[in-house]
Amino acid sequence: MLDDVKPKPGAGAATGSGNVLEVQDLKKHFPIRKGLLRRTVGHVYAVDGVTFSIKAGETLGLVGESGCGKSTVGRVILRLIEPTAGSIKVEGHDITRLSKAEMRPYRRQMQIIFQDPFSSLDPRMTAGNIVGEPLGVHGVGKRRERRDQVAQLFERVGLRRGQMDNYPHQFSGGQRQRIGIARALALNPRLIIGDEPVSALDVSIQAQVINLLMDLQRELGLGYLFISHNLAVVEHISHKIAVMYLGRLVEYADKRTIFTSPKHPYTEALLSAVPVPDPAIKRKKLVVQGDVPSPMRPPPGCHFHTRCPYAVDRCKVEVPALRDLGGGQLVACHLR
């Protein structure tokens, strides 16, 4: 039963806990095939060497422009897409090359909340069956026990037991996303990946869902990878933030450091684009020129040098490593 679930020792806080997730030099290159023989003529470098970790009770916000590889990172971690290289560890266990059968117990430890609360729910199934499906797939409890557990999950995410027999079209967008959250909680996971879970919702509903996720994290000691392009939402929910550009991490730090002292020009540009609600406040904007290069033909050296106002010759030929500037702030820039 869900009421019997308790966080593991030390899971209630981000500090002093073990890593729920460790990702080391993760890569995903999609082959480009052409011709009758489907020969590989190139690759899409969607994820190109990403490293980070998440502790129990901690939220890592992963931000960047559309197409930078954020969602691909989440799907590769879950092994919904197979990685090209690198390693993925869940609570210290390397799952990178496990078979489907070997992955089965780890599936229970990792869940995802999808971006679209409409297409992510099967319209032919009742809400109760959608939430209870993971329990049936993994053989958790008997049918009556599963229904009782689903009812508890509904109440935990702010829905009524009487809504279990309703179909997805009978719910609002915010309620549908609550169903998605309940489904993600069904197997008592240690890690939840939110792939822009509030971007399709109204602002007032976004706040409700974000607060729900934060409450659940405090109760259960969950680790979150929160993927988003909305910096205001990321600032509210995250403990640490990783900034991604064209398949690579360019900056990584706690949220206070990122928002008060960004070091990478791309991070500065993202923050300068956030609207300020007070018209009396004047803020210098860093204007980024040009478009995002194609991930099929990323620029040599620093991927950002084609748009960076501070780029020098070294940036065009040498890949900058993520260097620790102190206090846990990592930046991939030759000028820092």
Secondary structure, DSSP 8 states (H G I E B T S, - for coil): -GGG----TTTTSSTT--EEEEEEEEEEEEEEEETTTTEEEEEEEEEEEEEEEEETT-EEEEE-STTSSHHHHHHHHTTSS--SEEEEEETTEE-TT--HHHHHHHHTTEEEE-S-TTTTS-TTS-HHHHHHHHHHHTT-S-HHHHHHHHHHHHHHTT--GGGTTS-GGGS-HHHHHHHHHHHHHTT--SEEEEESTTTTS-HHHHHHHHHHHHHHHHHH--EEEEE-S-HHHHHHH-SEEEEEETTEEEEEEEHHHHHHS--SHHHHHHHHTS--S-TT---------S----TTS--SSSTTTTT-TT--GGGGTS----EE-STT-EE--TT-
